[in-house]
Amino acid sequence: MYDICVMGVYVDDIKKAEEFYCNQLGYEIEERYGATIIELKTDGVPIVLDEIQGAYPEKPCTAMGIRTENLEAEIERLKSNGVDLIFDTPQPFPVGRFTAFRDHLGNLIELLEFNE
């Protein structure tokens, strides 16, 4: 069983996303990761706004992030279970590595391994 650890909201303009989520919805910024990634303060699962730069062909989109302690082993397990991965090898992100896949309806799921 996986733990949901983050909701990623991939946007085409980080400034417009910040305006909407902060000024219109009332979220506050927890942390900025460079110029294109913002983590919002929440009481539960973090929401991360990310001005995606081509990792996924369709944008904007939303992804459920789930945590793993061993990304390589999970990639192999998912492949052996017939999951069609978007990335066959771990991809870097600011605080770790990830892979991604879609469920049977096309919803984006990211499997995340965080740096210690």
N, C-alpha and C positions, 0 to 999 in steps of 0.2 A: 504494500500500500504506500502510495506517495503522499507527502504533505504539500499542500498548496503553499507556496512561499512568496509569490508575487503575482500581480496582474500587470502585464505590460500593455501599454497603449501606444501603438506606433502611429506617429503623426507625420504630416508633410511639412509642418511649420511649428517649431517648438515655441516661438513667441506667441502665436495665436493660441496654441494649446495651453500655455501658461495663463494667458489672459482668461480663457474660458474656465479652466479648472480652479484657478485661484480667485479671480475677480468675480466670476459669475456663480460658481458653485461654492466658493468659500474655503477651499483647501489652502493650507499653508505649505511652503516648501520645507521639506526635511533636509534635503541635501541635493547639491548639483554635482554631476559627474561630467566635467568638461562643459562645452558649450551647447550640447545637444541632448543631454539626459537630465531629467529632474525627478527626484523621488518626492512624493507628496506625503505629508503627515497623515496617518490614519490611526484608528484604534485597533486595527486588525491587520489583515494582509496588506502589505505596501502596494501602492499604485505607482508605477514608474512610467513617465512620459518620455518617449524616445523618438527623436527625429531620425528615423531609420534611413540609412544610406545604402539601400539596395540589397539588403540581406533577403528580403522577401519581395517578390515582384508586384504584389498588390498592396497598396497602402492607401489610406490608413487601415489598420486592423488591430484587433485585440488578441492577446495571447495569455493563456493561463500558464504560469511558471510553477513547476514542481521540483522539489529538491531531491538530489541524490548525493550519496557520499562517494560513489565510484562510477563516474561517467562512462569510461570505456566498457566496463562490465555490463552496464545497462544498455549501451548501444548494441552490444553483441546479443544480449537477451531479447531486445526489441526486434532486431533483425531476424533472429531465429523464430520469433513469433509472427513473422510476416509483416511487421510494421514498416511502411515505406518512409524512411527518414529523409528529411530535406538535406541534412548534412550527415555524411557517413563517418566523419571524424569530428572530434571536439573543436568548437569554434570559440575564440576568446571573446570575453566581454569585460567591462572594467573591474569587476570583482570576482572573476572566475572563468569558467568555461561552460559551454552549452551545446546541445543539439536541438533539433526541432522536428516535429512531425505534425500531421493533421489526423483528426479522428475521422470516422466514416462520413461525417457531415461537412468536413472541411474546416472545422475549428482548429486554430493553431494552438499547439501545446509545445512548450519549451521545457526541456529537462536540464536543470541547472546544477552545477557543482561549484560551490563557492570556495575561494581561497581561504585558508585558515588564518 
